[in-house]
Amino acid sequence: MNRKVAQAPFAVGADGTIFVNLAHVRGDVAVVKLIREARRMDGMLFLGISVSRPEKDALFQALDNAGAEAVAKMLGLRLREQKRRGRRSSSRGSR
């Protein structure tokens, strides 16, 4: 099992949560000690592993696809609303 501890000082979660790397605070690189120390502190604990380059590429592609789908949905709703408002205002003008 790989027990290397990342040296990145922080990570940002998809929800905007910022996690600090306790290896920088404690100086310990023993994973068990870091987890024990983290459990004593306030805040959420985040455990993770790095991903391979192909996994990272697949993740970014999936995120790109999801983002494009979300934008298309939002723009579709906006255009539908504008069209609906346009019909309403044009029907008022013909009275």
DSSP file (Angstrom, degrees, kcal/mol; ACC not computed):
  #  RESIDUE AA STRUCTURE BP1 BP2  ACC     N-H-->O    O-->H-N    N-H-->O    O-->H-N    TCO  KAPPA ALPHA  PHI   PSI    X-CA   Y-CA   Z-CA
    1    1 A M              0   0    0      0, 0.0     2,-0.6     0, 0.0     0, 0.0   0.000 360.0 360.0 360.0 137.5    0.0    0.0    0.0
    2    2 A N        +     0   0    0      1,-0.1     0, 0.0     2,-0.0     0, 0.0  -0.680 360.0 178.7 -80.1 119.3    1.3    3.5   -0.9
    3    3 A R        +     0   0    0     -2,-0.6    28,-0.2     2,-0.1    -1,-0.1   0.130  29.8 136.6-108.4  18.8    1.7    5.6    2.3
    4    4 A K        -     0   0    0      1,-0.1     2,-0.5    26,-0.1    -2,-0.0  -0.403  46.5-141.2 -66.6 143.0    3.0    8.7    0.7
    5    5 A V        -     0   0    0     -2,-0.1    -2,-0.1    18,-0.0    -1,-0.1  -0.924  20.2-117.0-107.8 128.0    1.5   11.9    2.0
    6    6 A A        -     0   0    0     -2,-0.5    17,-0.2     1,-0.1    -1,-0.0  -0.282  12.1-150.0 -61.9 145.5    0.8   14.7   -0.5
    7    7 A Q        +     0   0    0     16,-0.1    -1,-0.1    17,-0.0    14,-0.1   0.426  56.5 122.9 -97.9  -0.6    2.7   17.9    0.0
    8    8 A A        -     0   0    0      1,-0.2    16,-0.1    12,-0.0     3,-0.1  -0.437  61.6-139.9 -59.8 131.9    0.0   20.2   -1.5
    9    9 A P  S    S-     0   0    0      0, 0.0    12,-2.5     0, 0.0     2,-0.3   0.758  73.3  -1.4 -70.9 -23.8   -0.8   22.6    1.3
   10   10 A F  E     -A   20   0A   0     10,-0.3     2,-0.3     2,-0.0    10,-0.2  -0.977  56.2-149.6-157.0 167.2   -4.6   22.6    0.6
   11   11 A A  E     -A   19   0A   0      8,-2.4     8,-3.2    -2,-0.3     2,-0.5  -0.975  15.4-137.6-139.2 152.1   -7.4   21.2   -1.6
   12   12 A V  E     -A   18   0A   0     -2,-0.3     6,-0.2     6,-0.2     2,-0.1  -0.956  18.3-139.4-114.8 125.8  -10.7   22.6   -2.6
   13   13 A G    >   -     0   0    0      4,-3.7     3,-2.3    -2,-0.5    -2,-0.0  -0.381  27.4-108.6 -77.6 160.4  -13.8   20.5   -2.6
   14   14 A A  T 3  S+     0   0    0      1,-0.3    -1,-0.1     2,-0.1    -2,-0.0   0.750 121.9  56.5 -60.1 -23.6  -16.4   20.6   -5.3
   15   15 A D  T 3  S-     0   0    0      2,-0.1    -1,-0.3     1,-0.0     3,-0.1   0.377 125.6-101.9 -89.5   4.9  -18.7   22.3   -2.8
   16   16 A G  S <  S+     0   0    0     -3,-2.3     2,-0.1     1,-0.3    -2,-0.1   0.350  73.7 145.4  92.8  -6.0  -16.2   25.1   -2.1
   17   17 A T        -     0   0    0     -5,-0.1    -4,-3.7     1,-0.1     2,-0.5  -0.438  41.2-143.1 -65.2 135.4  -14.9   23.6    1.1
   18   18 A I  E     -A   12   0A   0     -6,-0.2     2,-0.4    -2,-0.1    -6,-0.2  -0.902  13.4-163.9-104.3 127.7  -11.2   24.2    1.6
   19   19 A F  E     -A   11   0A   0     -8,-3.2    -8,-2.4    -2,-0.5     2,-0.3  -0.925   8.0-146.0-111.5 132.6   -9.2   21.4    3.3
   20   20 A V  E     -A   10   0A   0     -2,-0.4     2,-0.8   -10,-0.2   -10,-0.3  -0.737  21.3-115.8 -97.9 148.8   -5.7   22.1    4.7
   21   21 A N    >>  -     0   0    0    -12,-2.5     3,-1.7    -2,-0.3     4,-0.6  -0.730  18.8-159.3 -85.1 111.1   -3.0   19.4    4.7
   22   22 A L  H 3>>S+     0   0    0     -2,-0.8     4,-3.1     1,-0.3     5,-0.5   0.688  84.4  77.3 -66.4 -17.7   -2.2   18.5    8.3
   23   23 A A  H 3>5S+     0   0    0      1,-0.2     4,-1.2     2,-0.2    -1,-0.3   0.821  94.9  51.2 -60.6 -28.2    1.1   17.2    7.2
   24   24 A H  H <45S+     0   0    0     -3,-1.7    -1,-0.2     2,-0.2    -2,-0.2   0.814 114.8  41.4 -76.6 -30.7    2.2   20.8    7.0
   25   25 A V  H  <5S+     0   0    0     -4,-0.6    -2,-0.2    -3,-0.2    -3,-0.1   0.922 125.4  31.4 -81.6 -47.4    1.0   21.6   10.5
   26   26 A R  H  <5S-     0   0    0     -4,-3.1    -3,-0.2     2,-0.2    -2,-0.2   0.819  85.0-143.3 -84.1 -33.0    2.1   18.5   12.3
   27   27 A G     << +     0   0    0     -4,-1.2     2,-0.2    -5,-0.5    -4,-0.1   0.276  61.2 123.9  83.0 -14.3    5.2   17.6   10.4
   28   28 A D        -     0   0    0     -6,-0.3    -1,-0.3     1,-0.1    -2,-0.2  -0.554  43.2-170.5 -77.5 143.3    4.3   14.0   10.9
   29   29 A V        +     0   0    0     -2,-0.2     2,-0.6    -3,-0.1    -1,-0.1   0.399  51.4 113.4-112.1   0.3    4.0   11.9    7.8
   30   30 A A     >  -     0   0    0      1,-0.2     4,-2.2     2,-0.0     3,-0.2  -0.629  60.6-148.7 -73.5 118.0    2.6    8.8    9.5
   31   31 A V  H  > S+     0   0    0     -2,-0.6     4,-2.5     1,-0.2     5,-0.2   0.887  94.2  53.8 -57.9 -43.5   -0.9    8.6    8.1
   32   32 A V  H  > S+     0   0    0      1,-0.2     4,-2.4     2,-0.2    -1,-0.2   0.904 109.8  47.9 -60.4 -42.0   -2.4    7.0   11.3
   33   33 A K  H  > S+     0   0    0     -3,-0.2     4,-2.5     2,-0.2    -1,-0.2   0.893 110.5  51.8 -66.3 -39.6   -1.0    9.9   13.4
   34   34 A L  H  X S+     0   0    0     -4,-2.2     4,-2.6     2,-0.2    -2,-0.2   0.917 111.3  46.7 -63.7 -42.6   -2.3   12.5   11.0
   35   35 A I  H  X S+     0   0    0     -4,-2.5     4,-2.3     2,-0.2    -2,-0.2   0.920 111.5  51.4 -65.3 -43.3   -5.8   10.9   11.1
   36   36 A R  H  X S+     0   0    0     -4,-2.4     4,-0.7    -5,-0.2    -2,-0.2   0.923 112.9  45.8 -58.8 -44.5   -5.7   10.7   14.9
   37   37 A E  H >X S+     0   0    0     -4,-2.5     3,-0.9     1,-0.2     4,-0.6   0.908 110.9  52.8 -65.6 -42.5   -4.7   14.4   15.1
   38   38 A A  H >< S+     0   0    0     -4,-2.6     3,-1.1     1,-0.3    -1,-0.2   0.870 102.6  58.2 -62.5 -37.1   -7.4   15.4   12.6
   39   39 A R  H 3< S+     0   0    0     -4,-2.3    -1,-0.3     1,-0.3    -2,-0.2   0.743 102.8  54.8 -66.6 -21.8  -10.1   13.6   14.6
   40   40 A R  H << S+     0   0    0     -3,-0.9    -1,-0.3    -4,-0.7    -2,-0.2   0.650  98.9  79.6 -82.7 -16.2   -9.3   15.8   17.6
   41   41 A M  S << S-     0   0    0     -3,-1.1     2,-0.1    -4,-0.6    -3,-0.0  -0.531  86.6-105.6 -93.8 157.4   -9.7   19.0   15.6
   42   42 A D  S    S+     0   0    0     -2,-0.2     2,-0.1     2,-0.0    -1,-0.1  -0.427  78.3  52.1 -71.8 154.9  -12.9   20.8   14.7
   43   43 A G  S    S-     0   0    0     -2,-0.1     2,-0.2    -4,-0.1    -2,-0.0  -0.268  91.8 -53.3 106.9 168.4  -14.1   20.6   11.1
   44   44 A M        -     0   0    0     -2,-0.1     2,-0.5     1,-0.0    -2,-0.0  -0.501  47.6-131.2 -80.1 148.4  -14.7   17.9    8.5
   45   45 A L        -     0   0    0     -2,-0.2     2,-0.5   -26,-0.1    -2,-0.1  -0.865  18.7-165.5-101.1 132.8  -12.2   15.3    7.7
   46   46 A F        -     0   0    0     -2,-0.5     2,-0.4     2,-0.0    -2,-0.0  -0.979   6.0-177.2-120.3 121.6  -11.4   14.6    4.1
   47   47 A L        +     0   0    0     -2,-0.5     2,-0.3     2,-0.0    -2,-0.0  -0.960  19.5 150.6-114.4 135.6   -9.4   11.5    3.1
   48   48 A G        -     0   0    0     -2,-0.4     2,-0.3     0, 0.0    -2,-0.0  -0.943  33.6-135.4-153.7 173.9   -8.6   11.1   -0.6
   49   49 A I        -     0   0    0     -2,-0.3     2,-0.1     0, 0.0    -2,-0.0  -0.946  30.1-107.9-131.9 154.9   -6.2    9.6   -3.1
   50   50 A S        -     0   0    0     -2,-0.3     2,-0.3     1,-0.0   -44,-0.0  -0.420  34.6-132.3 -76.4 160.9   -4.7   11.0   -6.2
   51   51 A V        -     0   0    0     -2,-0.1    -1,-0.0     1,-0.1     2,-0.0  -0.780  18.9-103.8-113.7 159.2   -5.9    9.7   -9.5
   52   52 A S     >  -     0   0    0     -2,-0.3     4,-2.7     1,-0.1     5,-0.2  -0.278  37.8-103.4 -73.3 165.5   -3.9    8.6  -12.6
   53   53 A R  H  > S+     0   0    0      1,-0.2     4,-2.7     2,-0.2     5,-0.2   0.918 122.9  49.0 -57.9 -46.4   -3.6   10.8  -15.7
   54   54 A P  H  > S+     0   0    0      0, 0.0     4,-2.3     0, 0.0    -1,-0.2   0.899 112.4  48.7 -62.5 -37.8   -6.2    8.7  -17.6
   55   55 A E  H  > S+     0   0    0      2,-0.2     4,-2.5     1,-0.2    -2,-0.2   0.907 111.7  49.7 -65.3 -40.8   -8.6    8.9  -14.6
   56   56 A K  H  X S+     0   0    0     -4,-2.7     4,-2.7     2,-0.2     5,-0.2   0.920 110.9  49.3 -62.9 -45.0   -8.1   12.6  -14.4
   57   57 A D  H  X S+     0   0    0     -4,-2.7     4,-2.2     1,-0.2    -2,-0.2   0.914 111.9  48.5 -60.9 -43.1   -8.8   13.0  -18.1
   58   58 A A  H  X S+     0   0    0     -4,-2.3     4,-2.3     2,-0.2    -2,-0.2   0.894 111.5  50.4 -64.3 -40.3  -12.0   11.0  -17.8
   59   59 A L  H  X S+     0   0    0     -4,-2.5     4,-2.6     2,-0.2    -2,-0.2   0.933 110.9  47.7 -63.5 -46.8  -13.1   13.0  -14.8
   60   60 A F  H  X S+     0   0    0     -4,-2.7     4,-2.4     1,-0.2    -1,-0.2   0.879 111.6  51.0 -63.1 -37.3  -12.5   16.3  -16.6
   61   61 A Q  H  X S+     0   0    0     -4,-2.2     4,-2.5    -5,-0.2    -1,-0.2   0.920 111.2  47.7 -65.1 -43.0  -14.4   15.1  -19.7
   62   62 A A  H  X S+     0   0    0     -4,-2.3     4,-2.5     2,-0.2    -2,-0.2   0.905 113.0  48.4 -64.3 -41.4  -17.3   14.0  -17.5
   63   63 A L  H  X S+     0   0    0     -4,-2.6     4,-2.5     2,-0.2    -2,-0.2   0.893 111.0  51.0 -65.3 -39.5  -17.3   17.4  -15.7
   64   64 A D  H  X S+     0   0    0     -4,-2.4     4,-2.4     2,-0.2    -2,-0.2   0.922 111.6  47.5 -62.6 -44.7  -17.1   19.2  -19.1
   65   65 A N  H  X S+     0   0    0     -4,-2.5     4,-2.2     2,-0.2    -2,-0.2   0.917 112.8  48.3 -62.6 -44.0  -20.1   17.2  -20.3
   66   66 A A  H  X S+     0   0    0     -4,-2.5     4,-2.4     1,-0.2    -2,-0.2   0.892 111.6  50.3 -64.8 -39.5  -22.1   17.8  -17.2
   67   67 A G  H  X S+     0   0    0     -4,-2.5     4,-2.5     2,-0.2    -2,-0.2   0.911 110.0  49.7 -64.7 -42.3  -21.3   21.5  -17.3
   68   68 A A  H  X S+     0   0    0     -4,-2.4     4,-2.3     1,-0.2    -2,-0.2   0.900 111.7  49.2 -63.4 -40.2  -22.4   21.7  -21.0
   69   69 A E  H  X S+     0   0    0     -4,-2.2     4,-2.2     2,-0.2    -2,-0.2   0.909 111.3  49.1 -65.3 -42.3  -25.7   19.9  -20.2
   70   70 A A  H  X S+     0   0    0     -4,-2.4     4,-2.4     2,-0.2    -2,-0.2   0.910 112.2  48.1 -64.2 -42.4  -26.4   22.3  -17.2
   71   71 A V  H  X S+     0   0    0     -4,-2.5     4,-2.9     2,-0.2     5,-0.3   0.917 110.6  51.3 -64.9 -43.1  -25.7   25.4  -19.3
   72   72 A A  H  X S+     0   0    0     -4,-2.3     4,-2.4     1,-0.2    -1,-0.2   0.909 111.4  48.0 -60.6 -42.0  -27.9   24.1  -22.1
   73   73 A K  H  X S+     0   0    0     -4,-2.2     4,-2.3     2,-0.2    -2,-0.2   0.929 112.9  47.8 -63.9 -45.7  -30.8   23.5  -19.6
   74   74 A M  H  X S+     0   0    0     -4,-2.4     4,-2.2     1,-0.2    -2,-0.2   0.920 113.8  46.5 -62.7 -44.8  -30.4   26.9  -18.1
   75   75 A L  H  X S+     0   0    0     -4,-2.9     4,-2.9     2,-0.2     5,-0.2   0.884 110.2  54.1 -66.5 -37.6  -30.3   28.7  -21.5
   76   76 A G  H  X S+     0   0    0     -4,-2.4     4,-2.4    -5,-0.3    -2,-0.2   0.922 110.1  46.8 -60.3 -44.5  -33.3   26.7  -22.6
   77   77 A L  H  X S+     0   0    0     -4,-2.3     4,-2.3     2,-0.2    -2,-0.2   0.905 113.1  49.5 -63.3 -41.4  -35.3   27.8  -19.6
   78   78 A R  H  X S+     0   0    0     -4,-2.2     4,-2.6     2,-0.2    -2,-0.2   0.926 112.1  46.8 -64.2 -45.5  -34.2   31.4  -20.1
   79   79 A L  H  X S+     0   0    0     -4,-2.9     4,-2.5     2,-0.2    -2,-0.2   0.900 111.9  50.9 -65.0 -40.2  -35.2   31.4  -23.8
   80   80 A R  H  X S+     0   0    0     -4,-2.4     4,-2.4    -5,-0.2    -1,-0.2   0.916 111.5  48.2 -61.1 -43.4  -38.5   29.7  -23.0
   81   81 A E  H  X S+     0   0    0     -4,-2.3     4,-2.6     2,-0.2    -2,-0.2   0.912 112.2  48.6 -64.8 -43.0  -39.2   32.4  -20.4
   82   82 A Q  H  X S+     0   0    0     -4,-2.6     4,-2.5     2,-0.2    -1,-0.2   0.898 111.9  49.6 -63.7 -39.8  -38.2   35.2  -22.7
   83   83 A K  H  X S+     0   0    0     -4,-2.5     4,-2.1     2,-0.2    -2,-0.2   0.917 111.2  49.2 -64.6 -43.0  -40.4   33.8  -25.4
   84   84 A R  H  X S+     0   0    0     -4,-2.4     4,-1.9     1,-0.2    -2,-0.2   0.916 113.0  46.9 -62.6 -44.4  -43.4   33.5  -23.0
   85   85 A R  H  X S+     0   0    0     -4,-2.6     4,-2.5     1,-0.2    -1,-0.2   0.885 109.8  54.7 -64.3 -38.4  -42.9   37.1  -21.9
   86   86 A G  H  X S+     0   0    0     -4,-2.5     4,-2.0     1,-0.2    -2,-0.2   0.894 107.9  48.2 -63.1 -40.9  -42.6   38.2  -25.5
   87   87 A R  H  X S+     0   0    0     -4,-2.1     4,-1.9     2,-0.2    -1,-0.2   0.886 111.2  51.8 -65.7 -38.8  -46.0   36.6  -26.3
   88   88 A R  H  X S+     0   0    0     -4,-1.9     4,-1.5     1,-0.2    -2,-0.2   0.934 112.0  44.2 -64.4 -46.2  -47.5   38.3  -23.3
   89   89 A S  H  X S+     0   0    0     -4,-2.5     4,-1.4     1,-0.2    -1,-0.2   0.848 113.2  51.0 -70.6 -33.0  -46.3   41.8  -24.2
   90   90 A S  H  X S+     0   0    0     -4,-2.0     4,-0.7    -5,-0.2    -1,-0.2   0.836 108.3  52.1 -74.0 -30.8  -47.2   41.5  -27.8
   91   91 A S  H  < S+     0   0    0     -4,-1.9     3,-0.3     1,-0.2    -1,-0.2   0.826 108.8  51.6 -72.5 -30.0  -50.8   40.3  -27.0
   92   92 A R  H >< S+     0   0    0     -4,-1.5     3,-1.1     1,-0.2    -2,-0.2   0.852 105.3  56.1 -71.1 -34.4  -51.2   43.3  -24.7
   93   93 A G  H 3< S+     0   0    0     -4,-1.4    -1,-0.2     1,-0.2    -2,-0.2   0.696  99.0  60.7 -72.5 -19.1  -50.1   45.7  -27.4
   94   94 A S  T 3<        0   0    0     -4,-0.7    -1,-0.2    -3,-0.3    -2,-0.1   0.377 360.0 360.0 -91.7   5.4  -52.8   44.5  -29.9
   95   95 A R    <         0   0    0     -3,-1.1    -1,-0.2    -4,-0.1    -2,-0.1   0.483 360.0 360.0 -75.1 360.0  -55.7   45.5  -27.6
